[in-house]
Amino acid sequence: MFGYVLPLAGELKVKEFEKFKSAYCGLCHAMGRKCGLKARFLLNYDFTFLAMLLDGGSKASADQMCRCVASPFRRRRVCAMTSGFEMAADASVILSFWKLRDTVQDEGFFRGFAARLLSLLLRPAYRKAAKRRREFDLTVRQCLSQLRQLELEQCPSLDRVADTFARLLQAAGMEAQTEQRSPVEQILYHIGRWIYLADAYDDLEEDFKRKRYNPLITRFALTVPTLPEKDREQLETTMRHSLNLATSAYGLLQVGRWSEVLDNILYLGLPTSGMRVLAGEKIKWNQSKQKIGEIIYE
């Protein structure tokens, strides 16, 4: 994922914010236990959303107070590791590894050196995760290969490229609880489409300068790195439609203890991130010790 799947922190109650932080720390511990210490450096808020979604309506277990490398002196509240968090931990590593490999191919030898080095360091963790989630790993590789081909063809269709990326993310829901699998996959599919389009707009200027493929450039035959107002409104409508479909599928889920936080992300956080991206603002998260999750826009 790309950093857009964020809660609107100012609208979270204190207990909801604490719950979100416990999920964040819980995923970190799950990644460490399942894939090794290096995997924990991949942790981000997008994957925390995935963990809560895959955890679904599982019965709440008592949180634990734990110390870790990031907080050796002060104990943090950590949610109990469930099958949903284990799935999210493996999916996080697999997605991150292949994103790094994709960056290596995009950037070439020198610009892609950092991504190449990181992927080599991550390879042992990736192998552990891929061994447990063979079907998901295969789907990710197939979808990325199809995306690569569409990029080489300079595909002008937003639907084709967004659909391919969406199927990649949708596959993360294939091991969700049987009765919840279909709506989880639909949520991830439509959020995947939304993420791809948001990222394409966010990277438009940089891709134009570096002459890299961007579906918006080819779709609207841009000669300058700016999307005309009419076309931007069309993109905004498409993104809003994807979010509406995601929230419709979300209404079919039993999400248990994470309901308030997931409600915030889907109904407030994602629309806000979308508006900020389309307004040309960059989104960053301040991960300071004082307040994990404070959104900073610049």
C-alpha positions in Angstrom: 0.0 0.0 0.0 1.0 3.6 -0.4 0.2 5.6 2.7 -3.3 6.9 1.9 -5.3 4.5 4.1 -5.3 6.6 7.2 -7.9 7.3 10.0 -8.8 10.9 10.6 -7.1 11.2 13.9 -9.0 14.2 15.2 -12.3 12.3 15.0 -11.1 9.3 17.0 -12.1 9.1 20.6 -9.4 8.4 23.1 -10.4 4.8 23.6 -10.6 4.3 19.8 -7.1 5.9 19.3 -5.7 3.6 21.9 -7.3 0.6 20.2 -5.8 1.7 16.9 -2.3 1.9 18.5 -2.8 -1.5 20.0 -3.5 -2.9 16.6 -0.5 -1.1 15.1 1.8 -2.6 17.8 0.1 -6.0 17.5 0.8 -6.2 13.8 4.4 -5.2 14.5 4.8 -8.0 17.0 3.1 -10.5 14.6 5.5 -9.5 11.8 8.5 -10.0 14.1 7.3 -13.4 15.3 6.3 -14.7 11.9 8.9 -13.2 9.6 11.8 -12.0 11.8 13.1 -8.6 13.2 13.8 -7.0 9.8 10.2 -7.4 8.7 9.1 -5.1 11.5 10.7 -2.1 9.7 8.0 -2.5 7.0 5.2 -1.7 9.4 2.9 1.1 8.4 -0.7 2.3 8.9 -2.0 0.9 5.6 -1.1 -2.6 6.8 -2.7 -2.0 10.1 -6.0 -1.4 8.3 -5.5 -4.7 6.5 -4.9 -6.5 9.8 -8.0 -5.1 11.4 -10.1 -6.0 8.3 -8.8 -9.5 8.1 -9.2 -10.0 11.9 -12.9 -9.4 11.3 -15.4 -10.4 13.9 -13.0 -12.5 15.9 -13.5 -12.6 19.6 -11.5 -10.0 21.5 -8.7 -11.3 23.6 -7.1 -9.5 26.5 -4.5 -7.0 25.4 -1.0 -7.4 26.7 1.5 -4.8 27.9 4.9 -5.4 26.2 8.3 -3.8 25.7 10.0 -3.9 22.3 13.0 -2.4 20.5 11.1 0.7 19.7 10.0 1.1 23.3 12.5 -0.7 25.6 11.7 1.2 28.8 8.0 1.8 28.5 5.4 -0.9 28.0 2.9 -0.5 25.2 -0.5 -2.0 24.9 -0.5 -4.7 22.3 -3.5 -6.6 21.0 -3.4 -10.4 21.0 -2.1 -12.0 17.8 -4.9 -13.7 15.9 -5.0 -15.5 12.5 -6.1 -12.2 10.9 -3.0 -10.4 12.1 -0.8 -13.3 11.1 -2.2 -13.2 7.6 -1.7 -9.4 7.5 1.9 -9.8 8.6 2.7 -12.2 5.8 0.8 -10.2 3.2 2.7 -7.0 4.3 6.1 -8.7 3.8 5.1 -10.2 0.4 3.6 -6.9 -0.9 6.6 -4.9 0.4 9.1 -7.3 -1.2 7.6 -7.2 -4.6 7.1 -3.4 -4.5 10.8 -3.1 -3.9 11.6 -5.4 -6.8 9.2 -3.4 -9.0 11.0 -0.2 -8.0 14.3 -1.8 -9.0 13.0 -2.5 -12.4 11.5 1.0 -12.8 14.5 3.0 -11.6 17.4 1.1 -13.1 20.7 0.2 -11.5 21.8 3.4 -9.8 18.5 4.9 -8.8 17.2 1.5 -7.7 20.3 0.6 -5.6 18.6 1.3 -2.3 15.5 -0.7 -3.2 17.8 -3.6 -4.5 19.7 -3.6 -1.2 16.5 -3.5 0.9 14.9 -6.3 -1.1 18.0 -8.5 -0.5 17.8 -7.8 3.3 14.1 -8.6 3.2 14.5 -11.8 1.1 14.6 -14.3 4.1 11.5 -12.8 5.6 9.8 -12.9 2.2 10.6 -16.5 1.8 9.0 -17.4 5.1 5.9 -15.5 4.3 5.6 -16.8 0.7 6.0 -20.4 2.0 2.9 -19.9 4.1 0.9 -17.9 1.6 1.8 -19.5 -1.7 -1.4 -18.7 -3.5 -1.3 -15.0 -2.5 2.4 -14.7 -3.5 1.6 -16.2 -6.9 -1.3 -13.8 -7.5 0.9 -10.8 -6.5 3.6 -11.9 -9.0 1.1 -12.5 -11.8 -0.6 -9.1 -11.3 2.7 -7.2 -11.2 3.8 -9.0 -14.3 0.5 -7.9 -16.0 1.0 -4.4 -14.8 4.5 -4.3 -16.2 3.2 -5.4 -19.6 0.5 -2.8 -19.6 3.1 -0.1 -18.7 5.4 -1.3 -21.6 2.4 -1.0 -23.9 1.6 2.5 -22.6 -1.9 1.4 -21.8 -4.3 4.4 -22.0 -7.1 2.6 -20.1 -7.5 3.6 -16.4 -9.8 0.7 -15.8 -7.4 -2.0 -17.1 -4.4 -0.9 -15.0 -6.5 0.0 -11.9 -8.3 -3.4 -12.1 -5.0 -5.3 -12.3 -3.7 -3.6 -9.2 -7.0 -4.0 -7.4 -6.9 -7.8 -8.0 -3.5 -7.9 -6.4 -4.8 -6.3 -3.3 -8.0 -8.2 -3.4 -6.0 -11.4 -3.1 -5.0 -10.5 0.5 -8.6 -11.3 1.5 -8.5 -14.9 0.1 -7.8 -16.4 3.5 -10.3 -14.3 5.5 -13.0 -16.1 7.5 -15.1 -18.2 5.1 -18.4 -16.3 5.8 -16.6 -12.9 5.5 -14.3 -13.6 2.5 -16.5 -12.2 -0.2 -17.1 -8.7 1.3 -13.5 -8.5 2.5 -12.3 -9.2 -1.0 -14.7 -6.6 -2.4 -13.6 -4.0 0.0 -9.9 -4.6 -0.8 -10.6 -4.6 -4.6 -12.4 -1.2 -4.6 -9.9 0.3 -2.2 -7.1 -1.1 -4.5 -8.6 0.8 -7.4 -8.9 3.9 -5.4 -5.3 3.7 -4.2 -4.0 3.1 -7.7 -5.8 6.2 -9.1 -4.8 8.4 -6.1 -1.2 7.3 -6.5 -1.2 8.0 -10.2 -2.4 11.6 -9.6 0.0 12.0 -6.7 3.0 11.0 -8.9 1.8 12.8 -12.0 4.3 15.6 -12.0 7.3 13.4 -11.1 6.3 10.8 -13.7 6.0 13.5 -16.4 9.4 14.9 -15.6 11.1 11.5 -15.6 9.1 10.3 -18.7 7.8 7.3 -16.8 4.5 5.6 -17.5 1.5 7.1 -15.8 -2.0 6.1 -16.9 -3.3 9.7 -16.5 -0.7 11.0 -19.0 -1.6 8.4 -21.6 -5.4 8.5 -21.0 -5.7 12.3 -21.3 -2.8 12.8 -23.7 -1.2 15.3 -21.4 1.5 17.7 -22.7 2.0 19.4 -19.4 2.1 17.8 -15.9 -1.3 19.1 -14.9 -4.7 17.5 -15.2 -7.3 19.9 -16.7 -10.2 20.7 -14.3 -12.8 18.7 -16.3 -10.6 15.6 -16.4 -9.7 16.0 -12.7 -13.4 16.1 -11.8 -13.9 12.9 -13.9 -11.1 11.2 -11.9 -12.6 12.4 -8.6 -15.9 10.9 -9.6 -14.3 7.6 -10.4 -12.4 7.5 -7.1 -15.6 8.5 -5.1 -17.5 5.7 -6.8 -14.8 3.1 -5.8 -15.1 4.3 -2.2 -18.9 4.0 -2.3 -18.6 0.4 -3.5 -16.1 -0.4 -0.8 -18.3 1.0 2.0 -21.3 -0.9 0.6 -19.4 -4.1 0.9 -18.2 -3.0 4.4 -21.8 -2.8 5.5 -22.1 -6.6 5.1 -19.2 -7.3 7.5 -19.1 -8.2 11.2 -16.1 -6.3 12.3 -16.4 -6.7 16.1 -13.9 -4.8 18.2 -12.4 -2.8 15.3 -15.7 -1.3 14.1 -15.2 2.3 15.3 -11.7 2.5 13.9 -12.6 1.0 10.6 -15.7 3.2 10.3 -13.4 6.2 10.8 -10.9 5.1 8.1 -13.6 4.2 5.5 -16.0 7.0 6.0 -13.7 9.9 7.1 -10.0 9.0 6.6 -10.0 7.8 3.0 -12.3 10.6 1.6 -10.0 13.2 3.4 -6.9 11.6 2.0 -8.5 11.7 -1.5 -9.4 15.4 -1.2 -5.9 16.2 0.0 -4.2 14.3 -2.9 -6.5 15.9 -5.5 -5.7 19.3 -4.0 -2.0 18.7 -4.6 -1.1 18.2 -0.9 1.4 15.6 0.3 0.4 13.4 3.2 2.8 12.5 6.0 2.3 10.9 9.3 4.2 12.1 12.3 5.3 9.0 14.2 6.6 11.0 17.2 6.6 9.5 20.7 4.0 12.1 21.8 1.3 11.1 19.4 1.6 8.3 17.0 -0.8 8.9 14.1 -1.0 12.7 14.0 -1.6 13.6 10.3 0.6 16.4 8.9 -0.2 17.9 5.6 2.4 20.1 3.8 
